[in-house]
Amino acid sequence: MFRPLSLYLGWRFSRARRRNRFISFISVASILGIAIGVGALILGLSAMNGFQRELENRILSVLPHGQLYAAEDPVGDWRQLVASLEASPGIVAASPYVPLEGLLGKGAKLKAVQLQGVSPEHEARISALAPYLGGASLTVLHPGERQLILGKAIAEQLELEVGDSVSLLLPAPGGQGFGSPRRHSFTLAGILSLGGQLDTVLGYTHLEDAQQLRELDQAVLGFHLRVNQVLAADELTMNAAMGLPAPFYVTSWMNSQGNIYRDIQLVRTLMIVVLLLVMAVASFNIVSTLVMAVNEKKGDIAILKTMGAGPWQIRGAFVVQGMLNGIAGVVIGGLLGGLLATRLSELVAGYERLSGHRLLNPEVYFIDFIPTEFHWADLWLVTGSALALIFVATLYPAWRAGRLLPNQLLGEA
């Protein structure tokens, strides 16, 4: 006979053919409920991990972490200020820029854009654009040649390809709005494909061309910053601006993209709470299963107690029986959740191809696909939480079984 006795009895009870088929149905339902809850939570957490990875590696690798815009006059000696900014605590790199707001046009098609006139050498330390430019980089922009790099969605809307000419309509320097617009001819030098909302708004030209269009001579209007702690970008950018001789307006990625980060954390928390409740409901189906199992095995309990089995051995047997059912659900859910989590992007992409329906609109969301990133820590957290809930669910019926007295059970029989 196996030792300890509780483990052996629990194993036998779980494998024994039940006279009441309804108990078997409830047992299977509880296993499936636990499996679905565990699998869904692993899948959901993997998706949230994927969204956070894309935010950090895709969006924050391209967008500046902080941004300074001159509150008064344009900045003439910007190289000295770049050196001052990079000497500030937490600032990894600084890059000058000149914004251009206007209309791009080709034929009858128009698109409002906010271009950034940047120095390729400096901006390369701020934005890792090369992976999204087909292996090219900002160095494709040459001063005086009036070249643009545009987001893929902008290029598609205007039906542009690399090498095509496009008109940029800008207000006259010093003018108000579009009262006296000027048309400038540019050449598309590169297409930026981030796969999301940024493709509809991002555009770059060379700093010297932007300075010429805005008649700034060698001055700039602001600086892009990269920091070493993205979650502290607001504070680090503000501290850097306080050390400059001129006043600047201060913004960071938290102003433009921070809602995405907060939404990811909120959805993660809500998902954990809701799916843990689902698993709790499924786990407490085990209570019903064990209560009915105790009633079914009253005769067996009476015989075991008459032969010397103690209350805690009886209780342990029913705890083991409940845990075996729960472990089966956890293992099934863990395996299915882990396998689906590693293939979630491909599965969703396949569904989109078959249905012709895109789940994430790139004009609304920062990416146009469902990302995934499976973490073993999530698997252990979910399965551990599920097993804890299952263990709690077994305590009441097991305690009740241990309190039954042989004379009462035999009298009922």
N, C-alpha and C positions, 0 to 999 in steps of 0.2 A: 504494500500500500504506500502511496505517495505521502510524503510529509512536507509541510504541515497538513493536518487533517482538513482545515478550512479550505485550503487551496484545492485539495482533492475533491471535496464535496462540491465546491463551487463549480469545478470543471465538470463533474458528473451531472449536476443539476442543469447546467447550461446545454449539455449535449443530450439530455434525456428527452425521449419523445413525449410531448405534452398531450394530455387527454383533452384539454380545452384548446381548440384551434384559435380562438379569439386571442388567447395569450400570445400565441406565436405571431399572430398578425400585429399586435401591439409592439412586440419585440422587434419585428422587422421594420415597422414604421419608425420606431425610435432610432434604430441603426441608420436608416436612410435619412432621417431628419438631421442627425448629428453629422453624417457624411456631407450632406448638402451645405449645412452651416459652416463646417470647417473648410470645405472646398471653396465656397463663395468668399469667405473672409480672406483666405490666402490669395485668391484671384484678385479681389478688390485691393488688398494691400500692395500687391505686385504692380497693379495699374497705377496706384498713387506714387509708388516708388519711381515708376517710369516717368510720370508727369514731372516729378521733382527733378529727376535726372535731366530731362529735356530742358526744363527751366534753367538749371544751373549750367549745363554743358552747351546748350544751343543758344538760348536767349541771352543769358548773362555773359557768354563768351563773345557775343557780338555787340550788345548794347553797352555803353559806358555805365559804370557803376554810379558815378556822380557827374554832375554837370554844373558849370558856372557860367552865368551870362552877365555881361557888363551892365551895370545899372545906370551908368551915365555915358561917358565917352568911350569910343573904341580903344582897345589896348594896343599901344604902339610897340613897346619893347616886350613882346610876348615871350621871347626866348628866356629872358631873365625870370619872368614869372613862372614859366614851365620848370625851371631849375628850382625856384622857391617852393613850388607846389610839390615836386618830387622829394624835397627834403622834409616835408611834413610827415608826422607819424602816421603810418598806415597807408600812405599813398604810394602805390607801386609805379604808376606812370601817369603823365599828363600830356594832352595833345590839344593844340589850338584848333578852332573851327570857326566858320562863318556860315550861318544859315541862309538858305535861299528859299523863299516861299513864292510859288508861282504855278503856272499851268503848263503841262507838257501837251503838245499836240502833234498829231500826224494825220493829215487829211482832215476829215470832219470829226475825228475822235480827240477828246480832251480829257485830261486827268490832272486833278490838283495834287501837288507834291510838296514835300518839305525836304529839300536837298540839304546835304551837309557838305560844305567845302572844307576838306581836310588835307593835312599834310600826310602823304602816304607813309613816310618814314616814322612819324610820330604816332599816327593812328594805328599802325600795325601792332604797337605795343598795348593798345587799348582793346581792339576788336580782332578776334581770330576769324577773319572772313574767308581765308583761303579754302577751307573745306567746303564752303558753300558757293564758291565761284568756279567750280570745275577745275580746281588746281591752280587757278590764277590768283592774283592778289591785288591789293590797292596800287601796286607799282605799275599796273596797266594805265593808270591815270598820269598823263604827262602835262606839265604846265604849258599854257598857251595853245593847247590843241582842242580845247572845249570838248572834253569827253565826259561820259556819264557811266556810272554803274547803277542799275535799277533793280528793284525787286522783281521776281518772276511774274507776280500777278499784275504789276504795272506794265511790264513788257507785253504780256499776253493781251491785256485790255487794249493796248495801243497797236497790237500786232507788229511788234518790233523784234528784230533779231540783231545779234552782234554785228556791228558795222553799219547799221542803218542810221540815217539822219533823223533827228527829231527836233522840233522847235520848242524853245522854252520861253514862255511869255512872263516877263517880270515887270513890276512897277518901276518907273524911273527912280533913280536914287534920290531920296529926300521927298518923293511924292507920297501922297496919301492913297492907299488902296490901289485900284487899277484905273485911276483917272488918266494917266498918261503912260500906258504900257509900252514896253519895248520887246521886240522879238529877237531871240538869239538862237543860232543854229548850233546843235551839239551832235556828237556821234556816240552811239551806244558802244561802250568798250567792254562791258561785262554784265552778266545777269546773275543776280543773287538769289539763290534758291534755298530758303530756310524751311519751307514747307509749313507755312502758317500765316498769321496775321501780319507779321513784319514784312512779308513779301509785298504787301499792298501799300506800304508807307515808306520803306527805306530807299534812299537814293544818295549817291555820293558823286562829287566832282572834285577837281584839284583845288587846293586852298588858293593858289594864285589866281585861278580863273574866277573864283567866287569874290576875291578881293577886288579884282578888276571890275566885275559887274556891279558891285556895290560901291565902287570908287572909294575904297578904304586905304589905298596905297599899300603899305606893309602891315597895317593894323588888323586885328582880329576882334571878334565880338564875344568870345567865350572859350572855355576849356572843357574837354572831356577828361574824366578821371577814372582810373582803375585802382581799387583798394584791395587790401589783403584780407579783409573780413566783410563779405558781401552783406551780411545781416546788420553790420554796423555802418553801412555806407552813409546814412544820413548824418550821423555824428562825425565821422571822419571827414566828410566833405565840408561840413560846416566849420570844423576846426581848421581845415586847410584854408578856407576862404577868409577866416578871421585874421590870418597872418598876412594877407595881401594889403597893399597900400590903397587900393581902390575898392569901392563897394561892388558886390556881385549878388545877383539872384542865385539861390542855391536850390537844386533839385537832385533827386537820385532815382535809381531804378525802382525804389519803393513807391515813388509817386506814380510811375507809369505802369509798372508790372507787379507792384507789391500786392495788389488785390488777388493776383493769380496765386502767389505763394500762400496768402492767407486762406484762399479758397481750398487749396490742396490740403492744408493742415486741418481745416474745418471738416472737409469731406472725409478725411482719414479718421478723425475722431468720431464723427457720426456713424461711419461705417462700422467701426469697431464696436461701438455701443449697440447698434441695431442688430448686427449679426451675432454678437454675444448673447443678446436676448433671444434670438432665434435658436441658438444652440442651447440656451437654458431651458426653453420650452421643450425642445427635443430631448434634452437630458432628463427632464422631469417626467417624460413618458416612461422612463425606466422605473419611476416610482410605481406607476400603475402596473407595469409588468411584474415587478417584484412583489407587490401586495397580492396580486392574483396568484403568483407562484407560491407565496407563503401559504395562502389558503388551500392551494392544490396539494401541497406537500405536508400538511399537518400530521398525517400519519407517519411519514418518514421522520419528521422532527421528533415526534413522541418516541419512536423506536430508538433514535440516536441518543436522546436524552436518557432513556431508560438504560442504555448501554454505557452511559457515563460521559457522553459529550456535554461540555459546559456551554453556558449561554454565549460566551464570546466566540467559541468555535462555530456555533450555529450562525451568529451574526456575521462572522468572517466569511462563512460559506456564501451567504447571500450578497455580501459586498463583492466577493470575487465574481459571482454570477453576473451581477450588474455591471461590474467593471469590464468583464470579458465582452459583453454586448457593446459597451461604450467604446472599448478599444477597437473593436471591429469597425465601428462607424468612423472613428478618428483616423484609422489607417486608410480606409477607403477614401475618405474626404481629403486626407493629406496627399495621397498619391494622385488623385484626380486633379486637385487644386494645383499641385506642383507641376504636373505635366501640362495642364492647360495654361498656367501662368507663363511657362517658357515659350509657348507658341501663341500667345494671345494676339500679338500684332499680326501674325500671318493669318490667323483664323478670322479676325475682324476684316482684314484686307480682302480675304476670299469672300466673305459675306457681302462686302461692298461691291465687289465685282459682279457677283451673282445677282444681287438685288438692284444694282444701279443707284443705290442710295448712299450718300456720304454721311457718316455719323457726325463728323466734326467739320463744320464749315470754316475754311481758312480765313474768311473775312471776319469771322467772329472770334474764333479760338486761336491761341498762339501757336498751335500745331494742327496739322490736318490728318493725324493718324492716332490710333490708340497705342501708346507705348507700354512697355512692361519691363520690369526688372525684379526677378525673383531673389529674395534674401532668405537664407537658411534661418536667420534669427526670427523672421516672421513665422516660419513654419513651426519652430520650437515654441514660440509665444502662443500661437493659436492652438496647437495640439496640447500644450501644457494647461492652458486655460480651459479647454474642453474637458480634459481629464479631471481637472479640479471640480468642475461643475458636475460631472458624472459621479464622482466620489461623494459629493454632498448629497446628490439625489438618492444614493443607495442607503444612506444612514438611517432614515426613518423606517423603511420596511425591514431592514436588517435588525434594528433595535427591537422592533415589534416581534420579529420571529424569535429573538433570544429570550423574550419575556414569557413566551408561551410555556405552560406547565404540562407535563406528560399526562397527569390525571385528567385535566380539562380536555386535552386533545383526544385521549382514548375514550372519554365519556361522550364526546361529540361523535366519534367514529361509531 
